[in-house]
Each structure stands twice: as C-alpha cells, then as structure tokens.
Amino acid sequence: MAEIRVLLADDHPMFRYGLRAALASDPAVDIVGEASDGADAVRQAVELGPDVVVMDLTMPQLNGVEATRRILEQRPGVAILVVTMFDDSASVLAAVRAGARGYLVKGADREEVLRAVHAAAAGDAIFSSAAAQHLAQQVSAPPRPARTPGVLAALTVREHEILELIAAGLTNAAITDRLGVSPKTVRNYISTIFAKLGVETRADAIARARAAGL
C-alpha cells in the first residue's frame, strides 16, 4: 500500500502527540515532519512536499489560514486538512478560501481523522458535519447587508470587541484583565481575528480595521 506522507502543524505538543499516535497506527501513513508554528509549517511543507498537511488555525508567527495560502502558492499539489478548535462559519470559510481541502474540529475520533487524511490525499474534500453545515448555510443563505463594513463582517461580536481593544493600544495582558478571561483565550481570539482579516501582526490588523471603518 502506498504511503501517505503527512506533516503535522500545531503549536500544542500534547495534541501533536495524540495525532501522531492516531495516524501512526495506520501503516499507510508516514509522518514526515512536525511544525509548532505557521512559518515552520510553510518551510517544512515546501521542503518536504508532503501529501497532506494537518493544519491548526491558531499558531504563533503565522496563522493557519495564511500558512495554507503560502504553502499552496509554492506546493499546489499538497492537500491541507484543517483540524482546529473553531467551528464557526467565518473560520470554515477562511480556511476553504485559502485552499483547505478538509476541515475537522478537534475532538474528532481516530477513525474520522484517518478517513479525512485518506480522503484529502486522494483529492477529495471532507468536512465535519458542523463545517459542512456552515458551508451549506453560506451557499443557501440569501445575500444580506453586512453588520459591519468589509472584512469586519466576518468577526463575531467578541472578536470585534477585542479588535477594538487592540486598536485602542491595549496589550494582551490588559485585554485579559478587561474581559476577565485567560491569557490563552485572548491569544486564541487574536489568532482567529488575524486569520479572518488575513494579517500577521497587530499593526496590520489595526490598519485593516481602520480602513474598514472601525
């Protein structure tokens, strides 16, 4: 049986460990590399040319959406399978628009992940039921005015609030104190905001937000 060469890209070591163990149980899968940030995922994908990259959306240096876009610019034959904690419509659409071939939510069982990897390697698109539902709703929903101008329409109410705080110059620590949430939650929100806006830095996010009328 031909091997499916897989690159894992996720900044959580324990999740990568579990994913590696699940995929290694299939003799048809060969784990060729692991990346803990988006920039390294791009570098390894270009150098190693895996069949499938299992990609998280929220990673340091470069978010998963932008990493997906950059990989496919240089290695268009690579299949990107997103496995993330986010199952909202905007995140699914951002990943698909960047070129992802599949989308699973973390918590999927071993069999579901293996099916997705095999499907992606075969050139098929595979999505969790929640992700497929989001896509179906976007396709079937009638056009409606955005609640906020341009790219800001993709943000949830909480993400919009955090973007406003970033634009006001607040640090992550200050945002944590203001909202009463954990630092990790703030980091995850900011990574998702960057992914939806298609930016990499706070300065770029602020510029994009202000251009859109924030």
Secondary structure as the mmCIF struct_conf table of DSSP 4:
data_model
#
loop_
_struct_conf.conf_type_id
_struct_conf.id
_struct_conf.beg_label_comp_id
_struct_conf.beg_label_asym_id
_struct_conf.beg_label_seq_id
_struct_conf.end_label_comp_id
_struct_conf.end_label_asym_id
_struct_conf.end_label_seq_id
HELX_LH_PP_P HELX_LH_PP_P1 ALA A 2 GLU A 3
STRN STRN1 ILE A 4 ALA A 9
BEND BEND1 ASP A 11 ASP A 11
HELX_RH_AL_P HELX_RH_AL_P1 PRO A 13 ALA A 24
TURN_TY1_P TURN_TY1_P1 SER A 25 SER A 25
BEND BEND2 ASP A 26 ASP A 26
TURN_TY1_P TURN_TY1_P2 PRO A 27 ALA A 28
STRN STRN2 VAL A 29 ALA A 35
BEND BEND3 SER A 36 ASP A 37
HELX_RH_AL_P HELX_RH_AL_P2 GLY A 38 LEU A 48
BEND BEND4 ASP A 51 ASP A 51
STRN STRN3 VAL A 52 MET A 55
BEND BEND5 LEU A 57 LEU A 57
BEND BEND6 PRO A 60 LEU A 62
HELX_RH_AL_P HELX_RH_AL_P3 GLY A 64 GLN A 74
TURN_TY1_P TURN_TY1_P3 PRO A 76 GLY A 77
HELX_LH_PP_P HELX_LH_PP_P2 VAL A 78 VAL A 78
STRN STRN4 ALA A 79 THR A 84
BEND BEND7 MET A 85 MET A 85
HELX_RH_AL_P HELX_RH_AL_P4 SER A 89 ALA A 98
TURN_TY1_P TURN_TY1_P4 GLY A 99 GLY A 99
BEND BEND8 ARG A 101 ARG A 101
STRN STRN5 GLY A 102 VAL A 105
TURN_TY1_P TURN_TY1_P5 LYS A 106 GLY A 107
HELX_RH_AL_P HELX_RH_AL_P5 ARG A 110 ALA A 121
TURN_TY1_P TURN_TY1_P6 ALA A 122 GLY A 123
STRN STRN6 ILE A 126 PHE A 127
HELX_RH_AL_P HELX_RH_AL_P6 SER A 129 SER A 140
BEND BEND9 ALA A 141 ALA A 141
HELX_LH_PP_P HELX_LH_PP_P3 PRO A 142 PRO A 143
BEND BEND10 ARG A 147 PRO A 149
HELX_RH_3T_P HELX_RH_3T_P1 GLY A 150 ALA A 154
BEND BEND11 LEU A 155 LEU A 155
HELX_RH_AL_P HELX_RH_AL_P7 VAL A 157 ALA A 167
TURN_TY1_P TURN_TY1_P7 ALA A 168 GLY A 169
HELX_RH_AL_P HELX_RH_AL_P8 ASN A 172 LEU A 179
TURN_TY1_P TURN_TY1_P8 GLY A 180 GLY A 180
HELX_RH_AL_P HELX_RH_AL_P9 PRO A 183 LEU A 197
TURN_TY1_P TURN_TY1_P9 GLY A 198 GLY A 198
BEND BEND12 GLU A 200 THR A 201
HELX_RH_AL_P HELX_RH_AL_P10 ARG A 202 ALA A 211
TURN_TY1_P TURN_TY1_P10 ALA A 212 GLY A 213
#
